[in-house]
Protein backbone atom coordinates (compact mmCIF):
# COMPACT_ATOMS: atom_id res chain seq x y z
CA UNK A 1 0.00 0.00 0.00
CA UNK A 2 1.22 3.48 -0.85
CA UNK A 3 1.82 6.01 1.92
CA UNK A 4 0.97 9.69 1.91
CA UNK A 5 4.48 10.16 3.30
CA UNK A 6 5.95 8.78 0.07
CA UNK A 7 6.75 11.72 -2.25
CA UNK A 8 5.44 9.95 -5.38
CA UNK A 9 2.20 8.86 -3.70
CA UNK A 10 1.76 12.36 -2.26
CA UNK A 11 2.15 13.91 -5.74
CA UNK A 12 -0.25 11.37 -7.21
CA UNK A 13 -2.96 12.18 -4.65
CA UNK A 14 -2.41 15.92 -5.11
CA UNK A 15 -2.69 15.58 -8.91
CA UNK A 16 -5.84 13.50 -8.63
CA UNK A 17 -7.35 16.02 -6.21
CA UNK A 18 -6.48 18.89 -8.53
CA UNK A 19 -8.20 17.12 -11.44
CA UNK A 20 -11.45 16.84 -9.48
CA UNK A 21 -14.29 19.10 -10.65
CA UNK A 22 -17.63 20.12 -9.12
CA UNK A 23 -19.31 18.09 -11.87
CA UNK A 24 -17.62 14.83 -10.87
CA UNK A 25 -20.23 12.11 -10.50
CA UNK A 26 -20.05 9.49 -7.80
CA UNK A 27 -19.70 5.86 -8.77
CA UNK A 28 -21.23 4.72 -5.46
CA UNK A 29 -22.36 6.11 -2.10
CA UNK A 30 -24.50 9.01 -0.94
CA UNK A 31 -22.09 11.96 -0.65
CA UNK A 32 -21.74 14.67 -3.24
CA UNK A 33 -18.23 15.52 -4.40
CA UNK A 34 -18.17 18.55 -2.06
CA UNK A 35 -19.32 16.47 0.91
CA UNK A 36 -16.66 13.86 0.12
CA UNK A 37 -13.97 16.55 0.15
CA UNK A 38 -15.14 17.66 3.59
CA UNK A 39 -15.37 14.06 4.81
CA UNK A 40 -11.78 13.33 3.71
CA UNK A 41 -10.49 16.16 5.88
CA UNK A 42 -11.68 14.58 9.12
CA UNK A 43 -9.25 11.62 9.37
CA UNK A 44 -6.34 13.93 8.58
CA UNK A 45 -7.50 16.41 11.22
CA UNK A 46 -7.64 13.54 13.73
CA UNK A 47 -4.13 12.39 12.80
CA UNK A 48 -2.79 15.94 13.13
CA UNK A 49 -4.49 16.30 16.53
CA UNK A 50 -6.59 19.23 15.30
CA UNK A 51 -9.86 17.41 15.85
CA UNK A 52 -11.04 14.34 17.69
CA UNK A 53 -14.04 12.08 17.95
CA UNK A 54 -15.45 10.56 21.09
CA UNK A 55 -14.20 7.17 22.19
CA UNK A 56 -16.75 4.41 21.69
CA UNK A 57 -17.54 1.80 24.31
CA UNK A 58 -14.95 -0.79 25.21
CA UNK A 59 -16.78 -3.45 23.21
CA UNK A 60 -16.87 -1.30 20.05
CA UNK A 61 -13.19 -0.35 20.47
CA UNK A 62 -12.30 -4.03 20.80
CA UNK A 63 -14.19 -4.87 17.61
CA UNK A 64 -12.56 -1.94 15.79
CA UNK A 65 -9.09 -3.10 16.82
CA UNK A 66 -9.82 -6.40 15.08
CA UNK A 67 -10.68 -4.48 11.91
CA UNK A 68 -7.73 -2.09 12.27
CA UNK A 69 -5.38 -3.80 9.75
CA UNK A 70 -7.89 -3.24 6.92
CA UNK A 71 -7.24 0.49 7.30
CA UNK A 72 -3.68 0.21 6.02
CA UNK A 73 -3.26 -3.16 4.29
CA UNK A 74 -3.00 -3.63 0.52
CA UNK A 75 -6.58 -4.82 0.02
CA UNK A 76 -8.89 -2.10 -1.41
CA UNK A 77 -11.94 -1.14 0.59
CA UNK A 78 -15.31 -2.32 -0.63
CA UNK A 79 -17.54 0.22 -2.31
CA UNK A 80 -20.31 1.60 -0.12
CA UNK A 81 -18.84 0.73 3.27
CA UNK A 82 -20.74 2.48 6.07
CA UNK A 83 -19.22 5.67 7.47
CA UNK A 84 -18.85 6.33 11.18
CA UNK A 85 -21.62 8.68 12.32
CA UNK A 86 -19.13 11.35 13.42
CA UNK A 87 -17.54 11.37 9.97
CA UNK A 88 -20.78 11.56 7.99
CA UNK A 89 -21.40 14.75 6.03
CA UNK A 90 -25.02 15.50 5.17
CA UNK A 91 -25.06 19.29 4.80
CA UNK A 92 -24.24 20.94 1.45
CA UNK A 93 -20.62 22.11 1.16
CA UNK A 94 -18.81 24.59 -1.09
CA UNK A 95 -16.64 22.69 -3.58
CA UNK A 96 -13.84 25.26 -3.96
CA UNK A 97 -13.46 25.82 -0.23
CA UNK A 98 -13.52 22.11 0.63
CA UNK A 99 -11.03 21.27 -2.12
CA UNK A 100 -8.66 24.00 -0.95
CA UNK A 101 -8.95 22.93 2.70
CA UNK A 102 -8.28 19.28 1.85
CA UNK A 103 -5.32 20.25 -0.32
CA UNK A 104 -3.79 22.23 2.58
CA UNK A 105 -4.39 19.37 5.03
CA UNK A 106 -2.75 16.85 2.71
CA UNK A 107 0.30 19.15 2.54
CA UNK A 108 0.32 19.57 6.32
CA UNK A 109 0.09 15.81 6.88
CA UNK A 110 2.88 15.12 4.36
CA UNK A 111 5.14 17.60 6.19
CA UNK A 112 4.90 15.32 9.25
CA UNK A 113 6.79 12.51 7.50
CA UNK A 114 9.60 12.73 10.07
CA UNK A 115 7.27 12.62 13.06
CA UNK A 116 7.77 9.40 15.00
CA UNK A 117 5.43 9.91 17.97
CA UNK A 118 1.73 9.90 17.09
CA UNK A 119 -1.15 10.21 19.52
CA UNK A 120 -3.39 7.11 19.53
CA UNK A 121 -6.50 7.23 17.38
CA UNK A 122 -9.60 7.61 19.61
CA UNK A 123 -11.25 4.51 18.10
CA UNK A 124 -8.46 2.29 16.74
CA UNK A 125 -5.64 2.99 19.18
CA UNK A 126 -1.99 3.32 18.23
CA UNK A 127 -0.64 3.39 14.69
CA UNK A 128 2.95 3.55 13.56
CA UNK A 129 4.01 6.43 11.31
CA UNK A 130 3.97 3.98 8.40
CA UNK A 131 0.42 2.88 9.22
CA UNK A 132 -0.79 6.50 9.51
CA UNK A 133 0.68 7.28 6.08
CA UNK A 134 -0.84 4.20 4.45
CA UNK A 135 -4.21 4.74 6.10
CA UNK A 136 -4.47 8.35 4.88
CA UNK A 137 -3.43 7.36 1.36
CA UNK A 138 -5.92 4.48 1.28
CA UNK A 139 -8.80 6.67 2.47
CA UNK A 140 -8.08 9.40 -0.09
CA UNK A 141 -7.57 6.85 -2.87
CA UNK A 142 -10.89 5.19 -2.03
CA UNK A 143 -12.83 8.46 -2.25
CA UNK A 144 -11.04 9.85 -5.28
CA UNK A 145 -11.80 6.56 -7.02
CA UNK A 146 -15.41 6.98 -5.88
CA UNK A 147 -15.49 10.13 -8.06
CA UNK A 148 -13.56 8.49 -10.91
CA UNK A 149 -10.23 10.34 -10.48
C-alpha atoms as one frame of an Amber mdcrd trajectory, in Angstrom:
protein
   0.000   0.000   0.000   1.221   3.475  -0.846   1.818   6.006   1.918   0.971
   9.694   1.906   4.483  10.163   3.305   5.950   8.777   0.074   6.751  11.722
  -2.250   5.444   9.954  -5.376   2.200   8.856  -3.701   1.764  12.357  -2.264
   2.155  13.914  -5.735  -0.247  11.367  -7.214  -2.958  12.178  -4.655  -2.415
  15.921  -5.107  -2.691  15.584  -8.909  -5.844  13.496  -8.629  -7.354  16.015
  -6.209  -6.482  18.892  -8.534  -8.202  17.123 -11.445 -11.455  16.835  -9.482
 -14.288  19.105 -10.648 -17.632  20.119  -9.116 -19.307  18.095 -11.865 -17.620
  14.825 -10.869 -20.227  12.109 -10.503 -20.052   9.492  -7.801 -19.702   5.861
  -8.771 -21.233   4.722  -5.457 -22.357   6.108  -2.101 -24.499   9.011  -0.938
 -22.088  11.956  -0.653 -21.739  14.672  -3.239 -18.225  15.518  -4.400 -18.175
  18.545  -2.057 -19.324  16.472   0.907 -16.665  13.857   0.117 -13.967  16.547
   0.150 -15.142  17.657   3.595 -15.373  14.062   4.808 -11.779  13.331   3.706
 -10.487  16.162   5.883 -11.676  14.584   9.116  -9.248  11.617   9.367  -6.341
  13.926   8.576  -7.498  16.406  11.222  -7.643  13.540  13.733  -4.128  12.388
  12.797  -2.795  15.943  13.131  -4.493  16.297  16.534  -6.589  19.234  15.299
  -9.864  17.411  15.845 -11.042  14.336  17.686 -14.040  12.082  17.947 -15.448
  10.560  21.087 -14.202   7.171  22.192 -16.746   4.408  21.689 -17.542   1.803
  24.310 -14.948  -0.795  25.213 -16.777  -3.454  23.205 -16.871  -1.303  20.048
 -13.192  -0.348  20.471 -12.298  -4.025  20.803 -14.194  -4.865  17.607 -12.561
  -1.942  15.787  -9.091  -3.102  16.819  -9.819  -6.404  15.084 -10.683  -4.476
  11.911  -7.733  -2.093  12.273  -5.384  -3.800   9.749  -7.888  -3.242   6.920
  -7.241   0.489   7.295  -3.677   0.214   6.022  -3.256  -3.160   4.292  -3.004
  -3.633   0.516  -6.582  -4.823   0.016  -8.890  -2.099  -1.411 -11.943  -1.139
   0.587 -15.306  -2.321  -0.633 -17.537   0.224  -2.311 -20.308   1.598  -0.125
 -18.838   0.734   3.273 -20.736   2.477   6.075 -19.223   5.668   7.472 -18.849
   6.326  11.185 -21.616   8.679  12.320 -19.126  11.348  13.424 -17.536  11.369
   9.968 -20.779  11.565   7.990 -21.395  14.751   6.026 -25.019  15.497   5.174
 -25.060  19.287   4.802 -24.237  20.938   1.453 -20.621  22.111   1.159 -18.806
  24.587  -1.093 -16.637  22.685  -3.581 -13.839  25.255  -3.956 -13.465  25.821
  -0.228 -13.522  22.115   0.626 -11.034  21.267  -2.123  -8.656  23.996  -0.953
  -8.946  22.928   2.697  -8.281  19.277   1.847  -5.315  20.252  -0.316  -3.794
  22.226   2.584  -4.394  19.373   5.030  -2.746  16.852   2.713   0.297  19.154
   2.540   0.319  19.569   6.317   0.090  15.811   6.878   2.885  15.124   4.365
   5.142  17.600   6.194   4.901  15.315   9.250   6.791  12.511   7.496   9.597
  12.733  10.070   7.268  12.623  13.064   7.773   9.400  15.001   5.428   9.907
  17.972   1.726   9.901  17.092  -1.154  10.208  19.522  -3.387   7.106  19.534
  -6.500   7.229  17.385  -9.604   7.611  19.612 -11.245   4.514  18.104  -8.460
   2.294  16.735  -5.639   2.992  19.185  -1.988   3.322  18.233  -0.637   3.388
  14.694   2.953   3.553  13.556   4.013   6.430  11.308   3.970   3.981   8.397
   0.416   2.881   9.221  -0.793   6.499   9.506   0.677   7.281   6.080  -0.842
   4.202   4.455  -4.214   4.742   6.098  -4.468   8.346   4.880  -3.433   7.361
   1.359  -5.915   4.480   1.277  -8.799   6.667   2.469  -8.078   9.400  -0.086
  -7.565   6.849  -2.867 -10.893   5.191  -2.027 -12.831   8.456  -2.246 -11.039
   9.851  -5.280 -11.802   6.557  -7.021 -15.411   6.982  -5.882 -15.493  10.125
  -8.063 -13.564   8.487 -10.910 -10.234  10.339 -10.476
